[in-house]
């Protein structure tokens, strides 16, 4: 494809992704109250555990509306993840050739559950993050938090965990498309571990090393698992090539 063709393809993929996210945002608007209550629950539990008071506040008259809108957008992004994940792959697909088309279904079937798994892991870990952070407040004090900062921090954490879990799928599919090999994946393991550590450090808000390992271990396991799948694929591809050569 020409540069203009790539730009038109990018425009179309962005348009459809944003359209579905907008539809998901409308649905997220009506889910704001239960989601707000769920995200606020860890604060209440941690406050009771540490003997402190907590308060979520809005800085101005537009604060509640802004938060409602931003939370709705994040919910739209999470709910419509199958759509925009597909569009990401559909944009990459022309660059890797026609044979990559058959891997599109596998990309969706693998990436959506992995994205959901990352969001779930973040949700399970989130109360521990909050408990650790609020535990630094002196007993009897009141921790006054900006409601928007807290809610958006929680939702960013969920989305970041989800996206991080999808990244190994791209390695497997690039290998299936013949663009990288298992040797490429395994030879870059040091850089991959450093990158995973950086992602874990950014994603986890506490200084507790165990919080980083909660994200690092599954990400590292997924990375090496993708290398293992690539190794099997490379061996099968090599045997097929040897068979063709022997037949000739």
Order of alpha helices (4+ residues) and beta strands (2+ residues): alpha-alpha-beta-alpha-alpha-alpha-beta-alpha-alpha-alpha-alpha
